[in-house]
Amino acid sequence: MKIFSIIILFIPNFLYAEILDKFSLACICDKSINALRYFDCKQKVSGTQLDILENEIEIQVYSSFDEKIYKMETTSNEELNLLYETEDYISSMVIDSNLSMDFSINYKAYKKKWSYDLKCVSLKKE
Protein backbone atom coordinates (compact mmCIF):
# COMPACT_ATOMS: atom_id res chain seq x y z
CA MET A 1 0.00 0.00 0.00
CA LYS A 2 2.86 2.36 0.81
CA ILE A 3 4.42 1.90 -2.66
CA PHE A 4 1.03 2.49 -4.31
CA SER A 5 0.64 5.78 -2.38
CA ILE A 6 4.10 6.94 -3.42
CA ILE A 7 3.38 6.13 -7.08
CA ILE A 8 0.08 8.06 -6.95
CA LEU A 9 1.88 11.10 -5.48
CA PHE A 10 4.49 11.18 -8.27
CA ILE A 11 2.24 10.49 -11.29
CA PRO A 12 1.00 14.11 -11.60
CA ASN A 13 4.62 15.29 -11.77
CA PHE A 14 5.16 13.22 -14.91
CA LEU A 15 2.00 14.51 -16.62
CA TYR A 16 2.96 18.18 -16.89
CA ALA A 17 6.70 17.54 -17.26
CA GLU A 18 6.49 17.91 -21.05
CA ILE A 19 5.19 21.48 -20.76
CA LEU A 20 7.63 22.39 -17.97
CA ASP A 21 10.52 21.07 -20.08
CA LYS A 22 9.82 23.87 -22.57
CA PHE A 23 10.30 26.70 -20.01
CA SER A 24 11.32 29.57 -20.14
CA LEU A 25 8.49 30.78 -22.39
CA ALA A 26 7.91 34.02 -24.27
CA CYS A 27 4.21 34.68 -24.86
CA ILE A 28 2.54 37.32 -27.05
CA CYS A 29 -1.06 38.04 -28.00
CA ASP A 30 -2.39 35.52 -30.49
CA LYS A 31 -2.92 37.13 -33.91
CA SER A 32 -5.08 34.25 -35.13
CA ILE A 33 -8.04 35.40 -33.00
CA ASN A 34 -10.40 38.13 -34.20
CA ALA A 35 -8.96 41.63 -34.60
CA LEU A 36 -10.93 43.23 -31.74
CA ARG A 37 -9.78 40.64 -29.19
CA TYR A 38 -6.21 40.81 -30.52
CA PHE A 39 -5.98 44.61 -30.16
CA ASP A 40 -7.60 44.47 -26.70
CA CYS A 41 -4.99 41.90 -25.66
CA LYS A 42 -2.19 43.92 -27.25
CA GLN A 43 -3.28 47.04 -25.36
CA LYS A 44 -3.72 45.34 -21.96
CA VAL A 45 -1.16 42.53 -21.90
CA SER A 46 1.13 42.80 -24.91
CA GLY A 47 3.32 39.89 -23.86
CA THR A 48 5.18 38.19 -21.04
CA GLN A 49 8.10 35.96 -20.28
CA LEU A 50 7.50 33.03 -17.94
CA ASP A 51 10.33 31.53 -15.89
CA ILE A 52 10.26 28.59 -13.47
CA LEU A 53 11.23 29.22 -9.85
CA GLU A 54 11.81 25.89 -8.18
CA ASN A 55 11.95 25.44 -4.44
CA GLU A 56 11.60 22.38 -2.24
CA ILE A 57 7.92 22.93 -1.52
CA GLU A 58 6.39 23.65 -4.93
CA ILE A 59 7.07 24.78 -8.47
CA GLN A 60 6.31 28.44 -9.10
CA VAL A 61 6.35 30.54 -12.26
CA TYR A 62 7.40 34.20 -12.48
CA SER A 63 5.58 36.38 -15.03
CA SER A 64 7.42 39.45 -16.32
CA PHE A 65 4.13 41.08 -17.44
CA ASP A 66 2.67 41.67 -13.99
CA GLU A 67 5.84 40.82 -12.03
CA LYS A 68 3.97 38.21 -9.98
CA ILE A 69 4.88 34.71 -8.87
CA TYR A 70 2.19 32.19 -9.84
CA LYS A 71 1.79 28.87 -8.09
CA MET A 72 1.02 25.69 -9.96
CA GLU A 73 -2.46 24.32 -9.41
CA THR A 74 -4.25 21.43 -11.08
CA THR A 75 -2.43 20.03 -14.04
CA SER A 76 -2.94 17.28 -16.55
CA ASN A 77 -1.01 15.94 -19.47
CA GLU A 78 -2.94 18.44 -21.60
CA GLU A 79 -2.43 21.70 -19.68
CA LEU A 80 -0.64 23.54 -16.92
CA ASN A 81 -2.73 25.77 -14.63
CA LEU A 82 -1.00 28.65 -12.80
CA LEU A 83 -2.71 30.94 -10.24
CA TYR A 84 -1.99 34.17 -8.41
CA GLU A 85 -4.63 35.20 -5.86
CA THR A 86 -5.21 38.32 -3.77
CA GLU A 87 -8.21 39.50 -1.75
CA ASP A 88 -9.46 41.44 -4.78
CA TYR A 89 -8.73 39.24 -7.79
CA ILE A 90 -7.46 35.94 -9.16
CA SER A 91 -5.08 35.85 -12.12
CA SER A 92 -4.74 32.56 -13.93
CA MET A 93 -2.71 31.21 -16.81
CA VAL A 94 -3.68 27.97 -18.50
CA ILE A 95 -1.05 26.68 -20.92
CA ASP A 96 -1.80 23.70 -23.14
CA SER A 97 0.63 21.25 -24.75
CA ASN A 98 0.71 23.41 -27.94
CA LEU A 99 1.88 26.35 -25.77
CA SER A 100 -1.34 28.30 -26.29
CA MET A 101 -2.16 30.29 -23.18
CA ASP A 102 -5.39 31.67 -21.77
CA PHE A 103 -4.55 34.51 -19.36
CA SER A 104 -7.50 35.66 -17.26
CA ILE A 105 -8.21 38.05 -14.41
CA ASN A 106 -11.29 37.54 -12.27
CA TYR A 107 -12.28 40.49 -10.05
CA LYS A 108 -14.15 39.07 -7.06
CA ALA A 109 -16.09 42.17 -6.00
CA TYR A 110 -17.46 42.85 -9.48
CA LYS A 111 -17.86 39.20 -10.49
CA LYS A 112 -16.21 40.20 -13.75
CA LYS A 113 -13.64 38.20 -15.70
CA TRP A 114 -11.35 39.31 -18.51
CA SER A 115 -9.39 36.83 -20.56
CA TYR A 116 -6.78 37.07 -23.29
CA ASP A 117 -5.38 34.49 -25.72
CA LEU A 118 -1.62 34.35 -26.07
CA LYS A 119 0.73 32.11 -28.01
CA CYS A 120 3.99 31.05 -26.38
CA VAL A 121 7.31 29.82 -27.70
CA SER A 122 10.08 28.12 -25.81
CA LEU A 123 13.24 30.13 -25.15
CA LYS A 124 15.11 26.96 -24.27
CA LYS A 125 18.14 26.33 -26.45
CA GLU A 126 18.26 22.85 -27.91
N, C-alpha and C positions, 0 to 999 in steps of 0.2 A: 504494500500500500504506500509506503514511504517513497519508493522509486516512482510509482505512478504519479504521486503528488508533485514530485520534482519535475517530471516530464511535462505535466500540465502547466506548471509555472513558466517553463522555458519555451514552450511552443509559440506563444505570442511574439516573443523576441525574434523568432525566425521568420514570421510572416511579414513584418514590415522592413526586414533587413535589406531587401532589394531597393526600396525607396531611400532608406538611410545611406546606403552605399553610394548614392549619387550626390550627396551633399558635399560641398556647399552649392546652393542653388541661386541663380539670378532669375527673377521673375518680373515680367512686364505685362501690361494690360494686353489682353488677347484681341488682336485685330479681326479675328474671324467672326466675332459677335457683331450684332448690328451697330451701326455708327453712333447712335445716341448713347448706348451703354458703353461703348468704347471710349468716347470723349468724356463721359461722366467719370469713368475709371481713371482715365489719363489725368483729369483735373484733380481728383481726390487722392489717388494712390500713386500713380505714375509707375512705380516699380519698387522692388525690394531685393535685398540679398539675405538669404537665410543661411545661418551657420549653426552647426551642432555645438552645444556646450554639454559635455559629459561630466557627470559627477557620480559618486558611488550610490546615490539614492535613486536618481531618475535621469532620463535623457531630456534635455531642454533645447529649445531652438531660439536663437537670437534673430530678430527681424530688424534690419537697418531702416525700414520705412518709419516705423513708430518707435524704434529704439526700446522695444519691450522683449522680455524673455518669456516665451510660450512654453507651457508644459505639455508633454505628450499625453493624450487621452486615449480613447478607444482606437484601436487600429485593426486592420485586417490585411490580408494579402493584396487587397485592391486599393486601399487608401491609408493615409496617415492623417490623424486628426490632432491639431494643435490648438490649445486654448490659453487665453490670457483673460483673467476675470478681476473686475473691481466691484465696488458697491454700485456703481452707476451703469456699467456696461460689460458685455462679454465680447471679446474679439476671438474669432476662430479662423483657422486656415485648414482646409481639407485638400490634401494633395493626393491625386491618384497615381497609378503606376505609369501613366503617360506623362506625368509631371504637369498636368493641368491643375490649377489651384482655384478654389473658391474661397475668397477672403470675405468675411462678413463681420459686421458690427451690430450687436443687438443692444439697444438702449432700454434698460429695464423700466424706467419710470414712464417712458412714452410708449412702450410695447411696440417699438418700431425697429425694423431690421433693414440694413443696407448691405448689399453684397456686390462683389466685383469679381469678374473672371480674369484670371491671369494665366499666362503660359510660362513655365519655368524651363531652364536649361541647366545642366550640370556644369559647374566650374572646375570639376575634378579633372586633373590631367591624367590621361591614360597612357 
